[in-house]
Amino acid sequence: MLRVELQGPVARLVYQRGEREAVAIGPLADLPTLLGLFVAQMAREGFTPDEICQAVKEVLEKVGKKP
């Protein structure tokens, strides 16, 4: 399950499935870096490439960017 929490200019991205969780926090103004951190955290937690791609797509939809 993906959660995108926006607190002013800062975004918190959380993807959780079962016992595994990936979290990335950073400025929304630097979205490429934030997404890179999020992908790295997801890979580190053992999420599949399909799960990672789907999560990134959902993040982009939720923050109003076209994937």
PQR file of N, CA, C, O and H, with PARSE charges and radii, in Angstrom:
ATOM      1  N   MET A   1       0.834  -1.172   0.000 -0.4000 1.5000
ATOM      2  CA  MET A   1       0.000   0.000   0.000 -0.0000 2.0000
ATOM      3  C   MET A   1       0.884   1.242   0.000  0.5500 1.7000
ATOM      4  O   MET A   1       1.852   1.326   0.756 -0.5500 1.4000
ATOM      5  N   LEU A   2       0.549   2.186  -0.839 -0.4000 1.5000
ATOM      6  CA  LEU A   2       1.322   3.413  -0.968 -0.0000 2.0000
ATOM      7  C   LEU A   2       0.621   4.552  -0.244  0.5500 1.7000
ATOM      8  O   LEU A   2      -0.593   4.727  -0.353 -0.5500 1.4000
ATOM      9  H   LEU A   2      -0.237   2.117  -1.453  0.4000 1.0000
ATOM     10  N   ARG A   3       1.415   5.329   0.503 -0.4000 1.5000
ATOM     11  CA  ARG A   3       0.918   6.562   1.118 -0.0000 2.0000
ATOM     12  C   ARG A   3       1.844   7.696   0.709  0.5500 1.7000
ATOM     13  O   ARG A   3       3.067   7.584   0.802 -0.5500 1.4000
ATOM     14  H   ARG A   3       2.401   5.188   0.591  0.4000 1.0000
ATOM     15  N   VAL A   4       1.246   8.783   0.258 -0.4000 1.5000
ATOM     16  CA  VAL A   4       2.000   9.995  -0.050 -0.0000 2.0000
ATOM     17  C   VAL A   4       1.493  11.064   0.903  0.5500 1.7000
ATOM     18  O   VAL A   4       0.342  11.491   0.818 -0.5500 1.4000
ATOM     19  H   VAL A   4       0.253   8.874   0.183  0.4000 1.0000
ATOM     20  N   GLU A   5       2.361  11.492   1.813 -0.4000 1.5000
ATOM     21  CA  GLU A   5       1.993  12.500   2.800 -0.0000 2.0000
ATOM     22  C   GLU A   5       2.717  13.790   2.453  0.5500 1.7000
ATOM     23  O   GLU A   5       3.947  13.834   2.426 -0.5500 1.4000
ATOM     24  H   GLU A   5       3.296  11.144   1.883  0.4000 1.0000
ATOM     25  N   LEU A   6       1.952  14.836   2.188 -0.4000 1.5000
ATOM     26  CA  LEU A   6       2.534  16.132   1.846 -0.0000 2.0000
ATOM     27  C   LEU A   6       2.404  17.057   3.045  0.5500 1.7000
ATOM     28  O   LEU A   6       1.309  17.259   3.570 -0.5500 1.4000
ATOM     29  H   LEU A   6       0.953  14.800   2.209  0.4000 1.0000
ATOM     30  N   GLN A   7       3.521  17.613   3.469 -0.4000 1.5000
ATOM     31  CA  GLN A   7       3.554  18.555   4.583 -0.0000 2.0000
ATOM     32  C   GLN A   7       4.292  19.796   4.120  0.5500 1.7000
ATOM     33  O   GLN A   7       5.506  19.912   4.283 -0.5500 1.4000
ATOM     34  H   GLN A   7       4.411  17.449   3.042  0.4000 1.0000
ATOM     35  N   GLY A   8       3.542  20.720   3.541 -0.4000 1.5000
ATOM     36  CA  GLY A   8       4.168  21.900   2.957 -0.0000 2.0000
ATOM     37  C   GLY A   8       5.033  21.490   1.781  0.5500 1.7000
ATOM     38  O   GLY A   8       4.558  20.802   0.878 -0.5500 1.4000
ATOM     39  H   GLY A   8       2.555  20.626   3.409  0.4000 1.0000
ATOM     40  N   PRO A   9       6.304  21.904   1.774 -0.5600 1.5000
ATOM     41  CA  PRO A   9       7.173  21.570   0.642  0.2800 2.0000
ATOM     42  C   PRO A   9       7.843  20.199   0.765  0.5500 1.7000
ATOM     43  O   PRO A   9       8.647  19.822  -0.088 -0.5500 1.4000
ATOM     44  N   VAL A  10       7.517  19.461   1.815 -0.4000 1.5000
ATOM     45  CA  VAL A  10       8.160  18.166   2.066 -0.0000 2.0000
ATOM     46  C   VAL A  10       7.166  17.035   1.821  0.5500 1.7000
ATOM     47  O   VAL A  10       5.999  17.115   2.205 -0.5500 1.4000
ATOM     48  H   VAL A  10       6.864  19.767   2.508  0.4000 1.0000
ATOM     49  N   ALA A  11       7.656  15.986   1.176 -0.4000 1.5000
ATOM     50  CA  ALA A  11       6.823  14.808   0.915 -0.0000 2.0000
ATOM     51  C   ALA A  11       7.408  13.604   1.653  0.5500 1.7000
ATOM     52  O   ALA A  11       8.624  13.461   1.782 -0.5500 1.4000
ATOM     53  H   ALA A  11       8.604  15.921   0.864  0.4000 1.0000
ATOM     54  N   ARG A  12       6.518  12.755   2.127 -0.4000 1.5000
ATOM     55  CA  ARG A  12       6.910  11.492   2.756 -0.0000 2.0000
ATOM     56  C   ARG A  12       6.238  10.382   1.959  0.5500 1.7000
ATOM     57  O   ARG A  12       5.011  10.304   1.895 -0.5500 1.4000
ATOM     58  H   ARG A  12       5.530  12.872   2.022  0.4000 1.0000
ATOM     59  N   LEU A  13       7.051   9.530   1.355 -0.4000 1.5000
ATOM     60  CA  LEU A  13       6.552   8.424   0.547 -0.0000 2.0000
ATOM     61  C   LEU A  13       6.728   7.140   1.343  0.5500 1.7000
ATOM     62  O   LEU A  13       7.828   6.832   1.803 -0.5500 1.4000
ATOM     63  H   LEU A  13       8.048   9.594   1.407  0.4000 1.0000
ATOM     64  N   VAL A  14       5.648   6.396   1.502 -0.4000 1.5000
ATOM     65  CA  VAL A  14       5.688   5.156   2.270 -0.0000 2.0000
ATOM     66  C   VAL A  14       5.019   4.059   1.453  0.5500 1.7000
ATOM     67  O   VAL A  14       3.871   4.200   1.033 -0.5500 1.4000
ATOM     68  H   VAL A  14       4.755   6.646   1.128  0.4000 1.0000
ATOM     69  N   TYR A  15       5.742   2.971   1.231 -0.4000 1.5000
ATOM     70  CA  TYR A  15       5.171   1.806   0.554 -0.0000 2.0000
ATOM     71  C   TYR A  15       5.307   0.627   1.502  0.5500 1.7000
ATOM     72  O   TYR A  15       6.404   0.302   1.955 -0.5500 1.4000
ATOM     73  H   TYR A  15       6.675   2.857   1.573  0.4000 1.0000
ATOM     74  N   GLN A  16       4.184  -0.006   1.794 -0.4000 1.5000
ATOM     75  CA  GLN A  16       4.195  -1.110   2.755 -0.0000 2.0000
ATOM     76  C   GLN A  16       3.455  -2.311   2.171  0.5500 1.7000
ATOM     77  O   GLN A  16       2.366  -2.192   1.608 -0.5500 1.4000
ATOM     78  H   GLN A  16       3.293   0.259   1.426  0.4000 1.0000
ATOM     79  N   ARG A  17       4.082  -3.455   2.326 -0.4000 1.5000
ATOM     80  CA  ARG A  17       3.458  -4.706   1.924 -0.0000 2.0000
ATOM     81  C   ARG A  17       3.919  -5.759   2.920  0.5500 1.7000
ATOM     82  O   ARG A  17       5.104  -6.085   2.986 -0.5500 1.4000
ATOM     83  H   ARG A  17       4.966  -3.552   2.783  0.4000 1.0000
ATOM     84  N   GLY A  18       2.986  -6.285   3.688 -0.4000 1.5000
ATOM     85  CA  GLY A  18       3.332  -7.272   4.704 -0.0000 2.0000
ATOM     86  C   GLY A  18       4.232  -6.666   5.758  0.5500 1.7000
ATOM     87  O   GLY A  18       3.923  -5.615   6.320 -0.5500 1.4000
ATOM     88  H   GLY A  18       2.023  -6.020   3.634  0.4000 1.0000
ATOM     89  N   GLU A  19       5.339  -7.322   6.026 -0.4000 1.5000
ATOM     90  CA  GLU A  19       6.295  -6.865   7.034 -0.0000 2.0000
ATOM     91  C   GLU A  19       7.278  -5.831   6.480  0.5500 1.7000
ATOM     92  O   GLU A  19       7.965  -5.153   7.245 -0.5500 1.4000
ATOM     93  H   GLU A  19       5.590  -8.176   5.570  0.4000 1.0000
ATOM     94  N   ARG A  20       7.344  -5.712   5.157 -0.4000 1.5000
ATOM     95  CA  ARG A  20       8.323  -4.825   4.527 -0.0000 2.0000
ATOM     96  C   ARG A  20       7.763  -3.418   4.360  0.5500 1.7000
ATOM     97  O   ARG A  20       6.577  -3.233   4.086 -0.5500 1.4000
ATOM     98  H   ARG A  20       6.786  -6.262   4.536  0.4000 1.0000
ATOM     99  N   GLU A  21       8.643  -2.430   4.530 -0.4000 1.5000
ATOM    100  CA  GLU A  21       8.241  -1.043   4.367 -0.0000 2.0000
ATOM    101  C   GLU A  21       9.417  -0.229   3.828  0.5500 1.7000
ATOM    102  O   GLU A  21      10.551  -0.382   4.282 -0.5500 1.4000
ATOM    103  H   GLU A  21       9.606  -2.580   4.752  0.4000 1.0000
ATOM    104  N   ALA A  22       9.134   0.624   2.869 -0.4000 1.5000
ATOM    105  CA  ALA A  22      10.131   1.538   2.326 -0.0000 2.0000
ATOM    106  C   ALA A  22       9.632   2.962   2.540  0.5500 1.7000
ATOM    107  O   ALA A  22       8.478   3.272   2.242 -0.5500 1.4000
ATOM    108  H   ALA A  22       8.213   0.748   2.501  0.4000 1.0000
ATOM    109  N   VAL A  23      10.500   3.826   3.055 -0.4000 1.5000
ATOM    110  CA  VAL A  23      10.131   5.206   3.353 -0.0000 2.0000
ATOM    111  C   VAL A  23      11.177   6.141   2.768  0.5500 1.7000
ATOM    112  O   VAL A  23      12.378   5.898   2.888 -0.5500 1.4000
ATOM    113  H   VAL A  23      11.438   3.574   3.297  0.4000 1.0000
ATOM    114  N   ALA A  24      10.713   7.207   2.136 -0.4000 1.5000
ATOM    115  CA  ALA A  24      11.607   8.254   1.637 -0.0000 2.0000
ATOM    116  C   ALA A  24      10.983   9.605   1.981  0.5500 1.7000
ATOM    117  O   ALA A  24       9.791   9.824   1.767 -0.5500 1.4000
ATOM    118  H   ALA A  24       9.738   7.404   2.038  0.4000 1.0000
ATOM    119  N   ILE A  25      11.805  10.506   2.516 -0.4000 1.5000
ATOM    120  CA  ILE A  25      11.338  11.831   2.898 -0.0000 2.0000
ATOM    121  C   ILE A  25      12.261  12.854   2.244  0.5500 1.7000
ATOM    122  O   ILE A  25      13.484  12.735   2.310 -0.5500 1.4000
ATOM    123  H   ILE A  25      12.774  10.329   2.691  0.4000 1.0000
ATOM    124  N   GLY A  26      11.661  13.858   1.613 -0.4000 1.5000
ATOM    125  CA  GLY A  26      12.476  14.883   0.981 -0.0000 2.0000
ATOM    126  C   GLY A  26      11.627  15.987   0.394  0.5500 1.7000
ATOM    127  O   GLY A  26      10.398  15.928   0.436 -0.5500 1.4000
ATOM    128  H   GLY A  26      10.667  13.955   1.559  0.4000 1.0000
ATOM    129  N   PRO A  27      12.281  16.993  -0.152 -0.5600 1.5000
ATOM    130  CA  PRO A  27      11.557  18.129  -0.729  0.2800 2.0000
ATOM    131  C   PRO A  27      10.859  17.750  -2.029  0.5500 1.7000
ATOM    132  O   PRO A  27      11.440  17.101  -2.899 -0.5500 1.4000
ATOM    133  N   LEU A  28       9.623  18.161  -2.140 -0.4000 1.5000
ATOM    134  CA  LEU A  28       8.853  17.888  -3.349 -0.0000 2.0000
ATOM    135  C   LEU A  28       9.449  18.640  -4.542  0.5500 1.7000
ATOM    136  O   LEU A  28       9.294  18.216  -5.688 -0.5500 1.4000
ATOM    137  H   LEU A  28       9.151  18.688  -1.433  0.4000 1.0000
ATOM    138  N   ALA A  29      10.124  19.745  -4.273 -0.4000 1.5000
ATOM    139  CA  ALA A  29      10.751  20.525  -5.347 -0.0000 2.0000
ATOM    140  C   ALA A  29      11.873  19.741  -6.029  0.5500 1.7000
ATOM    141  O   ALA A  29      12.214  20.022  -7.178 -0.5500 1.4000
ATOM    142  H   ALA A  29      10.250  20.089  -3.342  0.4000 1.0000
ATOM    143  N   ASP A  30      12.442  18.770  -5.335 -0.4000 1.5000
ATOM    144  CA  ASP A  30      13.502  17.929  -5.909 -0.0000 2.0000
ATOM    145  C   ASP A  30      12.968  16.506  -6.072  0.5500 1.7000
ATOM    146  O   ASP A  30      13.539  15.549  -5.548 -0.5500 1.4000
ATOM    147  H   ASP A  30      12.165  18.541  -4.402  0.4000 1.0000
ATOM    148  N   LEU A  31      11.877  16.387  -6.798 -0.4000 1.5000
ATOM    149  CA  LEU A  31      11.191  15.109  -6.965 -0.0000 2.0000
ATOM    150  C   LEU A  31      12.076  14.017  -7.573  0.5500 1.7000
ATOM    151  O   LEU A  31      11.976  12.871  -7.133 -0.5500 1.4000
ATOM    152  H   LEU A  31      11.413  17.164  -7.224  0.4000 1.0000
ATOM    153  N   PRO A  32      12.934  14.300  -8.556 -0.5600 1.5000
ATOM    154  CA  PRO A  32      13.779  13.220  -9.092  0.2800 2.0000
ATOM    155  C   PRO A  32      14.668  12.576  -8.023  0.5500 1.7000
ATOM    156  O   PRO A  32      14.820  11.354  -7.998 -0.5500 1.4000
ATOM    157  N   THR A  33      15.248  13.382  -7.153 -0.4000 1.5000
ATOM    158  CA  THR A  33      16.095  12.844  -6.092 -0.0000 2.0000
ATOM    159  C   THR A  33      15.266  12.062  -5.087  0.5500 1.7000
ATOM    160  O   THR A  33      15.678  10.994  -4.635 -0.5500 1.4000
ATOM    161  H   THR A  33      15.126  14.374  -7.173  0.4000 1.0000
ATOM    162  N   LEU A  34      14.101  12.589  -4.737 -0.4000 1.5000
ATOM    163  CA  LEU A  34      13.208  11.902  -3.802 -0.0000 2.0000
ATOM    164  C   LEU A  34      12.777  10.552  -4.356  0.5500 1.7000
ATOM    165  O   LEU A  34      12.753   9.561  -3.625 -0.5500 1.4000
ATOM    166  H   LEU A  34      13.766  13.457  -5.104  0.4000 1.0000
ATOM    167  N   LEU A  35      12.438  10.503  -5.636 -0.4000 1.5000
ATOM    168  CA  LEU A  35      12.048   9.238  -6.253 -0.0000 2.0000
ATOM    169  C   LEU A  35      13.219   8.261  -6.315  0.5500 1.7000
ATOM    170  O   LEU A  35      13.037   7.057  -6.134 -0.5500 1.4000
ATOM    171  H   LEU A  35      12.457  11.308  -6.229  0.4000 1.0000
ATOM    172  N   GLY A  36      14.414   8.775  -6.570 -0.4000 1.5000
ATOM    173  CA  GLY A  36      15.606   7.918  -6.579 -0.0000 2.0000
ATOM    174  C   GLY A  36      15.831   7.281  -5.223  0.5500 1.7000
ATOM    175  O   GLY A  36      16.134   6.092  -5.132 -0.5500 1.4000
ATOM    176  H   GLY A  36      14.562   9.753  -6.717  0.4000 1.0000
ATOM    177  N   LEU A  37      15.684   8.066  -4.172 -0.4000 1.5000
ATOM    178  CA  LEU A  37      15.814   7.537  -2.814 -0.0000 2.0000
ATOM    179  C   LEU A  37      14.737   6.494  -2.542  0.5500 1.7000
ATOM    180  O   LEU A  37      15.007   5.453  -1.944 -0.5500 1.4000
ATOM    181  H   LEU A  37      15.438   9.032  -4.246  0.4000 1.0000
ATOM    182  N   PHE A  38      13.517   6.781  -2.985 -0.4000 1.5000
ATOM    183  CA  PHE A  38      12.392   5.859  -2.777 -0.0000 2.0000
ATOM    184  C   PHE A  38      12.641   4.524  -3.486  0.5500 1.7000
ATOM    185  O   PHE A  38      12.416   3.459  -2.913 -0.5500 1.4000
ATOM    186  H   PHE A  38      13.297   7.627  -3.471  0.4000 1.0000
ATOM    187  N   VAL A  39      13.103   4.591  -4.726 -0.4000 1.5000
ATOM    188  CA  VAL A  39      13.411   3.368  -5.481 -0.0000 2.0000
ATOM    189  C   VAL A  39      14.522   2.579  -4.787  0.5500 1.7000
ATOM    190  O   VAL A  39      14.442   1.356  -4.675 -0.5500 1.4000
ATOM    191  H   VAL A  39      13.286   5.456  -5.192  0.4000 1.0000
ATOM    192  N   ALA A  40      15.548   3.275  -4.324 -0.4000 1.5000
ATOM    193  CA  ALA A  40      16.653   2.602  -3.629 -0.0000 2.0000
ATOM    194  C   ALA A  40      16.171   1.920  -2.352  0.5500 1.7000
ATOM    195  O   ALA A  40      16.575   0.795  -2.056 -0.5500 1.4000
ATOM    196  H   ALA A  40      15.614   4.269  -4.415  0.4000 1.0000
ATOM    197  N   GLN A  41      15.312   2.595  -1.599 -0.4000 1.5000
ATOM    198  CA  GLN A  41      14.771   2.007  -0.370 -0.0000 2.0000
ATOM    199  C   GLN A  41      13.907   0.785  -0.680  0.5500 1.7000
ATOM    200  O   GLN A  41      13.974  -0.227   0.018 -0.5500 1.4000
ATOM    201  H   GLN A  41      14.984   3.508  -1.838  0.4000 1.0000
ATOM    202  N   MET A  42      13.096   0.889  -1.733 -0.4000 1.5000
ATOM    203  CA  MET A  42      12.251  -0.247  -2.108 -0.0000 2.0000
ATOM    204  C   MET A  42      13.101  -1.444  -2.527  0.5500 1.7000
ATOM    205  O   MET A  42      12.817  -2.578  -2.140 -0.5500 1.4000
ATOM    206  H   MET A  42      13.041   1.711  -2.300  0.4000 1.0000
ATOM    207  N   ALA A  43      14.146  -1.191  -3.322 -0.4000 1.5000
ATOM    208  CA  ALA A  43      15.028  -2.277  -3.761 -0.0000 2.0000
ATOM    209  C   ALA A  43      15.739  -2.900  -2.560  0.5500 1.7000
ATOM    210  O   ALA A  43      15.885  -4.120  -2.483 -0.5500 1.4000
ATOM    211  H   ALA A  43      14.376  -0.270  -3.637  0.4000 1.0000
ATOM    212  N   ARG A  44      16.168  -2.080  -1.649 -0.4000 1.5000
ATOM    213  CA  ARG A  44      16.858  -2.566  -0.441 -0.0000 2.0000
ATOM    214  C   ARG A  44      15.954  -3.471   0.397  0.5500 1.7000
ATOM    215  O   ARG A  44      16.419  -4.432   1.010 -0.5500 1.4000
ATOM    216  H   ARG A  44      16.049  -1.089  -1.712  0.4000 1.0000
ATOM    217  N   GLU A  45      14.658  -3.154   0.415 -0.4000 1.5000
ATOM    218  CA  GLU A  45      13.695  -3.953   1.181 -0.0000 2.0000
ATOM    219  C   GLU A  45      13.223  -5.192   0.426  0.5500 1.7000
ATOM    220  O   GLU A  45      12.448  -5.984   0.962 -0.5500 1.4000
ATOM    221  H   GLU A  45      14.280  -2.373  -0.083  0.4000 1.0000
ATOM    222  N   GLY A  46      13.684  -5.368  -0.811 -0.4000 1.5000
ATOM    223  CA  GLY A  46      13.373  -6.581  -1.553 -0.0000 2.0000
ATOM    224  C   GLY A  46      12.094  -6.559  -2.364  0.5500 1.7000
ATOM    225  O   GLY A  46      11.565  -7.614  -2.714 -0.5500 1.4000
ATOM    226  H   GLY A  46      14.314  -4.724  -1.246  0.4000 1.0000
ATOM    227  N   PHE A  47      11.581  -5.363  -2.671 -0.4000 1.5000
ATOM    228  CA  PHE A  47      10.396  -5.282  -3.508 -0.0000 2.0000
ATOM    229  C   PHE A  47      10.780  -5.610  -4.950  0.5500 1.7000
ATOM    230  O   PHE A  47      11.910  -5.357  -5.368 -0.5500 1.4000
ATOM    231  H   PHE A  47      12.010  -4.506  -2.387  0.4000 1.0000
ATOM    232  N   THR A  48       9.849  -6.168  -5.700 -0.4000 1.5000
ATOM    233  CA  THR A  48      10.119  -6.560  -7.082 -0.0000 2.0000
ATOM    234  C   THR A  48      10.154  -5.326  -7.987  0.5500 1.7000
ATOM    235  O   THR A  48       9.606  -4.283  -7.632 -0.5500 1.4000
ATOM    236  H   THR A  48       8.931  -6.375  -5.361  0.4000 1.0000
ATOM    237  N   PRO A  49      10.793  -5.441  -9.151 -0.5600 1.5000
ATOM    238  CA  PRO A  49      10.791  -4.312 -10.096  0.2800 2.0000
ATOM    239  C   PRO A  49       9.369  -3.868 -10.486  0.5500 1.7000
ATOM    240  O   PRO A  49       9.117  -2.677 -10.667 -0.5500 1.4000
ATOM    241  N   ASP A  50       8.453  -4.823 -10.613 -0.4000 1.5000
ATOM    242  CA  ASP A  50       7.070  -4.458 -10.941 -0.0000 2.0000
ATOM    243  C   ASP A  50       6.441  -3.628  -9.835  0.5500 1.7000
ATOM    244  O   ASP A  50       5.737  -2.656 -10.110 -0.5500 1.4000
ATOM    245  H   ASP A  50       8.658  -5.790 -10.466  0.4000 1.0000
ATOM    246  N   GLU A  51       6.690  -4.003  -8.583 -0.4000 1.5000
ATOM    247  CA  GLU A  51       6.149  -3.245  -7.451 -0.0000 2.0000
ATOM    248  C   GLU A  51       6.750  -1.838  -7.413  0.5500 1.7000
ATOM    249  O   GLU A  51       6.050  -0.865  -7.133 -0.5500 1.4000
ATOM    250  H   GLU A  51       7.262  -4.792  -8.359  0.4000 1.0000
ATOM    251  N   ILE A  52       8.041  -1.740  -7.696 -0.4000 1.5000
ATOM    252  CA  ILE A  52       8.719  -0.452  -7.689 -0.0000 2.0000
ATOM    253  C   ILE A  52       8.152   0.454  -8.777  0.5500 1.7000
ATOM    254  O   ILE A  52       7.843   1.617  -8.519 -0.5500 1.4000
ATOM    255  H   ILE A  52       8.610  -2.531  -7.924  0.4000 1.0000
ATOM    256  N   CYS A  53       8.017  -0.072  -9.986 -0.4000 1.5000
ATOM    257  CA  CYS A  53       7.475   0.722 -11.100 -0.0000 2.0000
ATOM    258  C   CYS A  53       6.049   1.187 -10.818  0.5500 1.7000
ATOM    259  O   CYS A  53       5.701   2.335 -11.094 -0.5500 1.4000
ATOM    260  H   CYS A  53       8.268  -1.017 -10.196  0.4000 1.0000
ATOM    261  N   GLN A  54       5.232   0.304 -10.273 -0.4000 1.5000
ATOM    262  CA  GLN A  54       3.851   0.661  -9.959 -0.0000 2.0000
ATOM    263  C   GLN A  54       3.806   1.738  -8.883  0.5500 1.7000
ATOM    264  O   GLN A  54       3.000   2.663  -8.974 -0.5500 1.4000
ATOM    265  H   GLN A  54       5.514  -0.629 -10.049  0.4000 1.0000
ATOM    266  N   ALA A  55       4.655   1.634  -7.867 -0.4000 1.5000
ATOM    267  CA  ALA A  55       4.685   2.620  -6.786 -0.0000 2.0000
ATOM    268  C   ALA A  55       5.113   3.989  -7.315  0.5500 1.7000
ATOM    269  O   ALA A  55       4.524   5.005  -6.947 -0.5500 1.4000
ATOM    270  H   ALA A  55       5.310   0.882  -7.792  0.4000 1.0000
ATOM    271  N   VAL A  56       6.134   4.025  -8.178 -0.4000 1.5000
ATOM    272  CA  VAL A  56       6.593   5.295  -8.742 -0.0000 2.0000
ATOM    273  C   VAL A  56       5.489   5.923  -9.585  0.5500 1.7000
ATOM    274  O   VAL A  56       5.273   7.133  -9.518 -0.5500 1.4000
ATOM    275  H   VAL A  56       6.613   3.199  -8.478  0.4000 1.0000
ATOM    276  N   LYS A  57       4.799   5.126 -10.364 -0.4000 1.5000
ATOM    277  CA  LYS A  57       3.690   5.630 -11.181 -0.0000 2.0000
ATOM    278  C   LYS A  57       2.601   6.232 -10.295  0.5500 1.7000
ATOM    279  O   LYS A  57       2.073   7.302 -10.597 -0.5500 1.4000
ATOM    280  H   LYS A  57       4.975   4.143 -10.418  0.4000 1.0000
ATOM    281  N   GLU A  58       2.268   5.548  -9.209 -0.4000 1.5000
ATOM    282  CA  GLU A  58       1.239   6.044  -8.287 -0.0000 2.0000
ATOM    283  C   GLU A  58       1.679   7.345  -7.611  0.5500 1.7000
ATOM    284  O   GLU A  58       0.869   8.254  -7.430 -0.5500 1.4000
ATOM    285  H   GLU A  58       2.697   4.679  -8.964  0.4000 1.0000
ATOM    286  N   VAL A  59       2.951   7.434  -7.241 -0.4000 1.5000
ATOM    287  CA  VAL A  59       3.464   8.670  -6.629 -0.0000 2.0000
ATOM    288  C   VAL A  59       3.286   9.823  -7.602  0.5500 1.7000
ATOM    289  O   VAL A  59       2.792  10.884  -7.218 -0.5500 1.4000
ATOM    290  H   VAL A  59       3.609   6.696  -7.388  0.4000 1.0000
ATOM    291  N   LEU A  60       3.678   9.634  -8.847 -0.4000 1.5000
ATOM    292  CA  LEU A  60       3.574  10.692  -9.844 -0.0000 2.0000
ATOM    293  C   LEU A  60       2.126  11.119 -10.054  0.5500 1.7000
ATOM    294  O   LEU A  60       1.846  12.307 -10.216 -0.5500 1.4000
ATOM    295  H   LEU A  60       4.079   8.773  -9.159  0.4000 1.0000
ATOM    296  N   GLU A  61       1.213  10.165 -10.051 -0.4000 1.5000
ATOM    297  CA  GLU A  61      -0.217  10.488 -10.189 -0.0000 2.0000
ATOM    298  C   GLU A  61      -0.703  11.285  -8.981  0.5500 1.7000
ATOM    299  O   GLU A  61      -1.478  12.228  -9.141 -0.5500 1.4000
ATOM    300  H   GLU A  61       1.440   9.200  -9.919  0.4000 1.0000
ATOM    301  N   LYS A  62      -0.265  10.925  -7.787 -0.4000 1.5000
ATOM    302  CA  LYS A  62      -0.743  11.578  -6.574 -0.0000 2.0000
ATOM    303  C   LYS A  62      -0.184  12.982  -6.387  0.5500 1.7000
ATOM    304  O   LYS A  62      -0.835  13.828  -5.775 -0.5500 1.4000
ATOM    305  H   LYS A  62       0.364  10.159  -7.657  0.4000 1.0000
ATOM    306  N   VAL A  63       1.007  13.238  -6.902 -0.4000 1.5000
ATOM    307  CA  VAL A  63       1.567  14.588  -6.766 -0.0000 2.0000
ATOM    308  C   VAL A  63       1.255  15.463  -8.000  0.5500 1.7000
ATOM    309  O   VAL A  63       1.713  16.602  -8.092 -0.5500 1.4000
ATOM    310  H   VAL A  63       1.536  12.550  -7.399  0.4000 1.0000
ATOM    311  N   GLY A  64       0.486  14.924  -8.925 -0.4000 1.5000
ATOM    312  CA  GLY A  64       0.026  15.714 -10.060 -0.0000 2.0000
ATOM    313  C   GLY A  64       0.976  15.801 -11.223  0.5500 1.7000
ATOM    314  O   GLY A  64       0.869  16.714 -12.042 -0.5500 1.4000
ATOM    315  H   GLY A  64       0.114  13.998  -8.850  0.4000 1.0000
ATOM    316  N   LYS A  65       1.900  14.874 -11.317 -0.4000 1.5000
ATOM    317  CA  LYS A  65       2.827  14.838 -12.459 -0.0000 2.0000
ATOM    318  C   LYS A  65       2.392  13.712 -13.390  0.5500 1.7000
ATOM    319  O   LYS A  65       1.879  12.688 -12.938 -0.5500 1.4000
ATOM    320  H   LYS A  65       1.987  14.132 -10.652  0.4000 1.0000
ATOM    321  N   LYS A  66       2.600  13.904 -14.688 -0.4000 1.5000
ATOM    322  CA  LYS A  66       2.283  12.835 -15.639 -0.0000 2.0000
ATOM    323  C   LYS A  66       3.398  11.816 -15.635  0.5500 1.7000
ATOM    324  O   LYS A  66       4.565  12.183 -15.767 -0.5500 1.4000
ATOM    325  H   LYS A  66       3.017  14.735 -15.055  0.4000 1.0000
ATOM    326  N   PRO A  67       3.060  10.500 -15.484 -0.5600 1.5000
ATOM    327  CA  PRO A  67       4.101   9.471 -15.543  0.2800 2.0000
ATOM    328  C   PRO A  67       4.615   9.273 -16.952  0.5500 1.7000
ATOM    329  O   PRO A  67       5.494   8.442 -17.177 -0.5500 1.4000
TER
END
